[in-house]
Amino acid sequence: MKLLKINDNSRYKKIVFSKIESLTGKIADKTLGQLERDGEFVFPETLKNAQDITREQMLIQSVDDTYRSGNVMGFIGSGDERLIVKSRFDGEYNDYFFHYLLYRTIDFPNILNLKSDANQNNRPFNFLIFLFPYRLKAAMRKGLFKKYIWRRYDDVNIKGVVDIARHIEKNIPFIGKVAYSRRELSYDNDLVELVRHTIEFIKRKPYGHNLLAKAKDEVRLVIDATPGYEPSDRRIILERNQNNIVRHAYFQEYFALQRLCLLLLQYQKHQIGAGTRQIYGVLFDGAWLWEEYMNILLKDIFYHPRNREGKGVQKLFNGNIGYIYPDFISRDNENRIIADAKYKPVNNIGNRDYLQLLAYMFRFDAKKGYYFYPEPEESKDLTLWLNRGSTYEANVAPRDDISIIKRGLKIPSQARNYDEFVRRITAYEQEFKRALSFD
């Protein structure tokens, strides 16, 4: 296998990618939306509108004689070529920070603690399978999926459409029963059966029961709702779900779950050498992971409007004009603070970022704004004071009441193992929150 490892938010000479030339040609300068249509699994799905998490983001973008990586992390391959995009804070032989983000945001299990196959060829599959509990819980917050299906009966209580051919076959000479079909709203449908097949598939993995325990209530509901489950029906269930994709916007979480189940149950067919898909793998949007992580860390201090879900929408102008979604609005309305989560390097925060945050601060009468970003351990905060005056009158001077602060959360480096990494970053998290409390 030809393998190349790179970091997110970094630049590399194009010659570096020569060892995976075929794969590079298929993914370079393609947006996440295009990669998703090509069969790549992107998390979170880019089907919904968003500001910072956008279909137009690229995995690698051509810039002169270099390729520039963005906020995306994960694994992607084609044939015998594989590209791994790691967090820029992870070492050559570990991806502790990436795994920690996944653990904090989507309860992603620690692969090191599971009896999973650590072979690089199987890592995309492991990442897909470990997403299953999160996807299942997210979908079932809407309740167990039900739909109308046709059921066939043969009894004396005729409540449906008589099936003459089946009646003649089963009930001649007439013995009092009639064969008929009836359309019913049922939980035991093709989609829930697909989820059941996926559950049974995961159970056979060495780590299956530990993984499914993360969604044990949801798993139990699916099992109880599918008394008609038969292992031999898998191919039929797969075909029915491929031909009946969930389309309704209300059930978008079930669409994501359905797609994940289809990928898991057909993964071997899509593996290297099968030739049914040009590219395969799984990608994670670092900007989304970082924003969700910041929300988990600071939810007792800040409100967190959710652009992707349309929750907590704010308006710039009277008359419901100018919808905006600041990342974070402080719960303290006497000394309001507006904050923006940025996964990108601190030196890349500027220009349009400043204008956006200042506009939000003006809207909410906030005198202080923050950028929350990950930083190396040796970095320090940077405070920017807003100017007043004009160069035309030669009276430009910094104000003393309005500022933007770039505050980084320190990410441990040189950790000897994952447990040490977790201990150190937990201490940095407490330090990060204390600094906000005393500002």
Summary of the structure (lengths in Angstrom):
residues: 439
radius of gyration: 26.3
end to end distance: 51.9
largest distance: 105.6
contacts: 1289
relative contact order: 0.11
helix: 40%
strand: 25%
